[in-house]
Amino acid sequence: MTRVDYVAMSGVAGNRARLEENEALQAAEVAVSKATAARKQAEAAVEAAEAAVAAQTVKRDKWRENAGPLTAQQFEDFGRAAVQPGYDYYKKIFCTSGGDMNHLKNAVRAATILDPFKLMYMSLLSAQLLVDDLKYFDFPEFTPAFLVLLKEELPLLLEHAQKDFDWSKVPGAAEYDAALKRSQSVKAARATRAAAERARAAAQETSTASSSSSLSASSSLSPPVVEEPLFGEILGDLPERTIEEPVSWLGDPAEKNRRIWEWWVTRVRGEASAFKHWPTALRLIALVQPSSADVERLFSQLKLIIQQIGESGLEEGIETRVMVRVNKLSEHLKET
């Protein structure tokens, strides 16, 4: 007798299989969604890490910029980059033909032909080139024909420059040397007295510190705050002109130039027939008196402005104030 499979006939087995398939499919979908979420989280973590690395890179670059050069080569490159604009500006206005100051530079260099200290070691060709540059003074007397006459007297001028000369015998030299010696003696005495006062003050501070050791130990827990002086305060402590006292007349430009003038006077007056044309050139060039008075007046005005507005003023504002004050000062000098 054949057995009848009522379960198969009723379709229960098929439904169970489909149910298991659905459950497996749902589990797979859940796994896929979890994997997708995990992938998105990983991508977000990677993006956050990349952003953090980029931020740290920016911080590192800024730190390097503020820290300055770190190696010898970087230090050299940094120094060259810092001075290069000033060097290029100097070459443009002083060394380039047609520059704003090239004309003046050539004239100043040509004036060294009158310095016996330079003539002493100068060749005839170098002296002739300096005579050619005397044209930059723009004196109507310095014609090409006059410069040729100066060149004809150059050999004798170089011969005079190479002769021995007692610079201590020129008029006024003994008085200058005596005054300089007295000034140096006074300065040395003041330095000795100041050193003694500093030593005495240091000894007094040492004794005071040893007697109040307990107080200093307690105060060491909170060190005092040392305030840096402001730029305006530093300017206020400086004199209008800071002049370093020379150790000899050779270090004093005014006295050195005066003695050079006396050197020329002895040759012009003592041997007037030897130099017929150089006395004219000497008198004309001596009329040109380069001075730093304009620059010093500018610094004086800048000092007054910084004392009023402080050292934190903008560069454009300080420049405008300086120009206004200098223009007002120039108008006042013209009126007076």
Backbone torsions as a table, in degrees:
resi	resn	phi	psi	omega
1	MET	NA	131.1	-177.0
2	THR	-80.8	134.9	-179.1
3	ARG	-86.8	132.7	-177.9
4	VAL	-92.8	128.2	179.3
5	ASP	-90.4	91.5	-178.3
6	TYR	-68.2	-28.1	178.6
7	VAL	-64.3	-45.9	178.9
8	ALA	-65.4	-37.8	-179.8
9	MET	-66.6	-30.2	-178.6
10	SER	-83.9	-11.6	179.0
11	GLY	80.2	13.0	-179.6
12	VAL	-67.5	-39.0	-178.9
13	ALA	-63.5	-41.2	179.1
14	GLY	-64.3	-40.4	178.9
15	ASN	-64.0	-38.1	179.8
16	ARG	-66.0	-39.0	179.2
17	ALA	-64.8	-44.7	178.8
18	ARG	-63.4	-36.8	178.8
19	LEU	-62.9	-42.1	178.3
20	GLU	-65.8	-37.7	177.8
21	GLU	-63.9	-42.3	178.3
22	ASN	-62.8	-41.5	179.2
23	GLU	-63.7	-42.5	178.3
24	ALA	-63.0	-41.0	179.1
25	LEU	-64.5	-43.1	177.7
26	GLN	-62.5	-41.5	177.6
27	ALA	-61.7	-39.7	178.7
28	ALA	-64.7	-42.1	178.9
29	GLU	-63.2	-40.1	177.3
30	VAL	-62.2	-42.4	179.5
31	ALA	-63.3	-41.5	179.1
32	VAL	-63.8	-43.1	178.6
33	SER	-62.8	-40.4	177.8
34	LYS	-64.8	-41.8	178.8
35	ALA	-63.6	-39.9	178.0
36	THR	-63.1	-44.1	178.3
37	ALA	-62.5	-40.8	179.0
38	ALA	-64.6	-39.7	178.3
39	ARG	-63.6	-41.9	178.4
40	LYS	-63.7	-41.3	177.4
41	GLN	-62.6	-39.7	178.3
42	ALA	-65.1	-41.8	178.2
43	GLU	-63.5	-40.9	177.9
44	ALA	-63.8	-39.6	178.6
45	ALA	-64.7	-40.0	177.7
46	VAL	-63.9	-44.2	178.2
47	GLU	-61.7	-42.1	178.4
48	ALA	-63.7	-40.0	178.7
49	ALA	-65.6	-41.3	178.3
50	GLU	-63.8	-40.9	177.5
51	ALA	-63.7	-41.0	178.7
52	ALA	-64.2	-40.7	178.2
53	VAL	-64.1	-42.5	178.5
54	ALA	-62.6	-42.5	179.0
55	ALA	-63.8	-42.1	178.8
56	GLN	-66.5	-34.2	177.1
57	THR	-64.7	-42.4	177.6
58	VAL	-62.5	-44.5	178.5
59	LYS	-61.5	-40.4	179.3
60	ARG	-64.0	-43.6	-179.9
61	ASP	-63.6	-41.4	178.0
62	LYS	-64.4	-39.4	178.9
63	TRP	-63.5	-40.3	179.0
64	ARG	-65.2	-38.2	178.4
65	GLU	-64.3	-43.7	-179.8
66	ASN	-73.6	-31.7	-178.4
67	ALA	-72.8	-22.0	-179.2
68	GLY	82.1	-165.3	-177.4
69	PRO	-66.2	139.5	-177.8
70	LEU	-109.7	-24.3	178.6
71	THR	-119.2	170.6	-179.6
72	ALA	-62.7	-41.7	179.9
73	GLN	-67.1	-42.4	177.2
74	GLN	-62.7	-39.0	178.2
75	PHE	-63.5	-41.7	178.1
76	GLU	-65.1	-44.3	178.5
77	ASP	-63.3	-39.8	179.1
78	PHE	-63.5	-44.0	179.4
79	GLY	-64.6	-43.1	178.9
80	ARG	-63.7	-41.6	179.4
81	ALA	-65.7	-31.1	-179.0
82	ALA	-72.7	-38.4	-175.7
83	VAL	-92.8	-13.8	-175.7
84	GLN	-61.2	-43.4	178.4
85	PRO	-59.2	-42.1	178.1
86	GLY	-65.6	-39.0	178.3
87	TYR	-64.7	-42.9	178.9
88	ASP	-64.5	-39.4	179.0
89	TYR	-65.5	-40.8	178.3
90	TYR	-62.4	-45.6	180.0
91	LYS	-62.6	-35.6	-177.3
92	LYS	-66.9	-45.6	-173.5
93	ILE	-92.2	-23.3	-176.6
94	PHE	-105.2	-40.5	-170.6
95	CYS	-100.8	-18.3	-178.9
96	THR	-85.6	133.8	178.3
97	SER	-60.7	128.2	-175.9
98	GLY	90.7	-0.8	177.1
99	GLY	-66.3	160.3	-175.3
100	ASP	-59.2	-35.5	-176.4
101	MET	-111.4	4.7	-178.7
102	ASN	-64.5	-39.1	178.4
103	HIS	-61.1	-45.5	-178.9
104	LEU	-67.4	-40.4	179.5
105	LYS	-61.5	-43.3	179.2
106	ASN	-63.9	-37.1	179.2
107	ALA	-67.5	-43.5	179.5
108	VAL	-63.9	-40.3	178.3
109	ARG	-65.5	-37.8	179.4
110	ALA	-65.9	-29.1	-179.1
111	ALA	-67.3	-17.1	178.8
112	THR	-67.8	-9.3	176.1
113	ILE	-64.9	-17.3	179.7
114	LEU	-93.1	-1.5	-177.9
115	ASP	-91.6	110.5	-179.4
116	PRO	-64.1	-25.0	177.5
117	PHE	-67.1	-29.8	176.5
118	LYS	-87.5	-36.2	178.3
119	LEU	-62.7	-27.2	-177.3
120	MET	-58.6	-33.5	-177.0
121	TYR	-114.8	16.9	-175.2
122	MET	-96.9	140.7	175.4
123	SER	-82.9	164.6	-179.5
124	LEU	-65.0	-38.6	179.6
125	LEU	-64.7	-43.3	178.4
126	SER	-62.8	-40.0	178.6
127	ALA	-64.4	-38.1	179.0
128	GLN	-65.7	-37.8	177.9
129	LEU	-65.3	-37.5	177.6
130	LEU	-67.4	-36.4	176.6
131	VAL	-63.1	-39.3	177.1
132	ASP	-60.8	-35.0	-178.2
133	ASP	-76.5	-6.8	176.1
134	LEU	-63.4	-16.0	178.5
135	LYS	-64.1	-22.0	-178.4
136	TYR	-71.3	-9.9	174.6
137	PHE	-75.0	-15.9	176.9
138	ASP	62.3	25.5	173.1
139	PHE	-76.9	135.1	178.9
140	PRO	-63.2	-22.0	179.6
141	GLU	-73.7	-22.0	-176.9
142	PHE	-84.5	65.7	177.8
143	THR	-82.7	162.0	177.0
144	PRO	-55.0	-37.5	179.4
145	ALA	-66.4	-38.5	179.4
146	PHE	-67.4	-38.1	178.5
147	LEU	-65.4	-33.7	176.6
148	VAL	-65.0	-39.9	178.0
149	LEU	-64.8	-36.5	176.5
150	LEU	-64.6	-39.7	-179.9
151	LYS	-64.6	-32.9	179.1
152	GLU	-65.0	-27.8	179.8
153	GLU	-93.6	0.9	-178.0
154	LEU	-62.6	-44.1	-179.9
155	PRO	-56.0	-42.1	178.6
156	LEU	-67.1	-36.9	178.8
157	LEU	-64.4	-42.8	178.0
158	LEU	-65.2	-34.6	177.4
159	GLU	-64.9	-41.5	178.1
160	HIS	-65.9	-37.4	-178.4
161	ALA	-67.1	-28.6	-178.6
162	GLN	-85.7	-6.2	177.8
163	LYS	-78.0	152.5	175.9
164	ASP	-67.6	142.1	-179.5
165	PHE	-143.5	132.0	179.9
166	ASP	-89.8	100.7	-177.0
167	TRP	-72.3	-17.6	179.4
168	SER	-79.0	-6.4	-178.0
169	LYS	-99.7	-2.4	-179.9
170	VAL	-71.1	153.7	-179.0
171	PRO	-57.0	132.3	177.7
172	GLY	86.0	-7.3	-177.4
173	ALA	-69.6	-41.5	-178.7
174	ALA	-63.6	-40.5	179.5
175	GLU	-65.2	-41.3	179.6
176	TYR	-64.9	-45.1	-178.2
177	ASP	-63.4	-39.6	179.1
178	ALA	-66.2	-42.8	178.9
179	ALA	-64.8	-38.9	179.0
180	LEU	-65.7	-38.8	179.1
181	LYS	-65.5	-42.0	177.2
182	ARG	-62.8	-42.7	-179.6
183	SER	-63.0	-41.1	178.8
184	GLN	-66.0	-36.6	178.3
185	SER	-65.5	-42.9	178.7
186	VAL	-64.1	-41.1	-179.8
187	LYS	-64.9	-40.2	178.0
188	ALA	-64.8	-40.2	178.5
189	ALA	-64.6	-40.8	178.0
190	ARG	-64.3	-39.5	179.1
191	ALA	-64.9	-40.0	178.1
192	THR	-65.0	-42.5	179.1
193	ARG	-65.3	-40.1	179.1
194	ALA	-66.2	-37.9	178.4
195	ALA	-65.7	-39.8	178.1
196	ALA	-64.8	-39.8	178.4
197	GLU	-65.7	-38.9	177.7
198	ARG	-65.7	-39.4	178.6
199	ALA	-65.4	-39.7	178.9
200	ARG	-66.8	-40.5	178.9
201	ALA	-66.7	-37.6	178.5
202	ALA	-65.5	-40.5	178.1
203	ALA	-64.3	-38.8	178.9
204	GLN	-66.7	-40.0	178.0
205	GLU	-65.0	-36.6	179.6
206	THR	-64.2	-44.4	179.2
207	SER	-66.0	-37.6	178.2
208	THR	-66.6	-39.0	-179.7
209	ALA	-67.4	-38.3	179.9
210	SER	-68.7	-32.2	-179.8
211	SER	-76.6	-20.7	-179.0
212	SER	-119.8	45.1	-177.2
213	SER	-67.0	-36.9	-179.4
214	SER	-65.0	-39.8	179.2
215	LEU	-66.5	-40.2	179.3
216	SER	-67.9	-33.3	179.2
217	ALA	-66.0	-40.6	178.5
218	SER	-70.2	-35.3	-179.0
219	SER	-75.6	-15.9	-179.8
220	SER	-67.9	-19.4	178.5
221	LEU	-66.9	-28.4	177.9
222	SER	-127.1	89.0	-176.4
223	PRO	-63.1	146.4	180.0
224	PRO	-68.3	150.4	178.3
225	VAL	-89.1	121.3	179.4
226	VAL	-96.1	116.7	-178.8
227	GLU	-86.8	131.9	177.2
228	GLU	-74.5	140.3	178.5
229	PRO	-68.4	143.0	178.2
230	LEU	-71.5	158.3	-178.8
231	PHE	-62.7	-38.4	177.6
232	GLY	-64.4	-36.4	177.6
233	GLU	-66.8	-36.9	177.5
234	ILE	-64.2	-43.2	177.7
235	LEU	-62.4	-36.3	-179.0
236	GLY	-65.8	-26.5	-179.7
237	ASP	-81.0	-14.4	-177.4
238	LEU	-88.4	146.9	174.8
239	PRO	-73.5	167.8	179.5
240	GLU	-60.5	-40.3	178.1
241	ARG	-133.3	128.8	178.3
242	THR	-103.1	110.1	-175.7
243	ILE	-113.6	122.4	176.8
244	GLU	-84.0	125.6	-176.9
245	GLU	-68.5	127.2	-179.2
246	PRO	-71.6	154.3	177.7
247	VAL	-88.7	-17.3	175.7
248	SER	-153.6	172.3	-178.2
249	TRP	-66.9	-21.1	177.8
250	LEU	-68.1	-25.5	177.7
251	GLY	-89.1	1.0	178.6
252	ASP	-106.7	104.8	-176.1
253	PRO	-56.7	-39.2	-178.3
254	ALA	-65.3	-46.9	-179.5
255	GLU	-68.6	-37.9	179.0
256	LYS	-63.7	-44.6	178.8
257	ASN	-65.8	-35.1	178.2
258	ARG	-65.0	-41.6	179.8
259	ARG	-70.5	-33.0	174.0
260	ILE	-63.0	-39.6	176.4
261	TRP	-61.2	-42.7	178.3
262	GLU	-65.1	-33.3	176.2
263	TRP	-61.1	-41.7	178.2
264	TRP	-70.0	-36.8	-178.7
265	VAL	-61.2	-42.1	-179.3
266	THR	-64.4	-31.3	-179.5
267	ARG	-82.7	-34.2	179.2
268	VAL	-73.2	-43.0	-178.2
269	ARG	-80.9	-38.5	-177.4
270	GLY	-75.6	-35.7	-179.4
271	GLU	-131.6	67.7	-175.0
272	ALA	-63.3	-31.2	-178.4
273	SER	-75.9	-17.7	-177.9
274	ALA	-71.7	-40.3	-179.2
275	PHE	-119.6	108.3	-179.1
276	LYS	-95.1	-27.1	-172.6
277	HIS	-114.7	-25.4	-179.7
278	TRP	-66.3	-32.2	175.2
279	PRO	-58.6	-36.2	177.6
280	THR	-65.7	-45.4	178.7
281	ALA	-63.2	-39.0	-179.8
282	LEU	-62.4	-46.0	-177.8
283	ARG	-65.4	-38.4	-178.7
284	LEU	-69.4	-45.4	-178.3
285	ILE	-68.4	-32.3	179.3
286	ALA	-66.5	-20.2	178.0
287	LEU	-70.6	-23.1	-179.4
288	VAL	-83.4	115.5	-176.4
289	GLN	-119.0	89.7	174.9
290	PRO	-61.7	139.8	-176.8
291	SER	-143.3	149.2	175.9
292	SER	-98.5	15.3	-176.3
293	ALA	-62.1	-39.7	-179.6
294	ASP	-62.8	-43.4	180.0
295	VAL	-65.7	-40.6	-179.6
296	GLU	-66.1	-37.0	175.6
297	ARG	-64.2	-37.8	177.8
298	LEU	-63.2	-45.0	177.8
299	PHE	-63.4	-35.6	178.5
300	SER	-64.2	-42.8	177.4
301	GLN	-65.6	-38.9	178.3
302	LEU	-63.5	-38.9	178.3
303	LYS	-62.1	-44.3	179.7
304	LEU	-62.9	-39.9	-178.8
305	ILE	-66.4	-44.9	-178.4
306	ILE	-66.1	-34.8	177.0
307	GLN	-64.7	-28.6	-177.7
308	GLN	-86.4	-44.1	-173.0
309	ILE	-102.3	-9.4	-178.7
310	GLY	89.5	170.1	-175.5
311	GLU	-85.2	-1.2	-177.8
312	SER	-95.5	10.7	179.8
313	GLY	-68.9	153.1	179.1
314	LEU	-72.1	149.9	-177.7
315	GLU	-61.0	-42.0	-178.8
316	GLU	-64.7	-40.0	179.3
317	GLY	-66.1	-42.7	178.8
318	ILE	-63.8	-41.9	179.9
319	GLU	-62.6	-41.9	179.6
320	THR	-64.2	-43.3	179.1
321	ARG	-63.2	-40.6	179.0
322	VAL	-62.9	-43.9	-179.3
323	MET	-63.4	-40.3	179.2
324	VAL	-64.0	-46.2	-178.3
325	ARG	-67.0	-40.7	179.9
326	VAL	-65.7	-40.7	178.8
327	ASN	-65.5	-39.9	177.2
328	LYS	-65.0	-38.8	179.0
329	LEU	-66.2	-38.9	179.0
330	SER	-65.0	-41.6	177.7
331	GLU	-64.2	-37.9	178.9
332	HIS	-65.6	-40.2	179.4
333	LEU	-67.6	-35.2	177.7
334	LYS	-66.6	-39.2	-179.8
335	GLU	-67.6	-36.2	-179.7
336	THR	-81.4	NA	NA
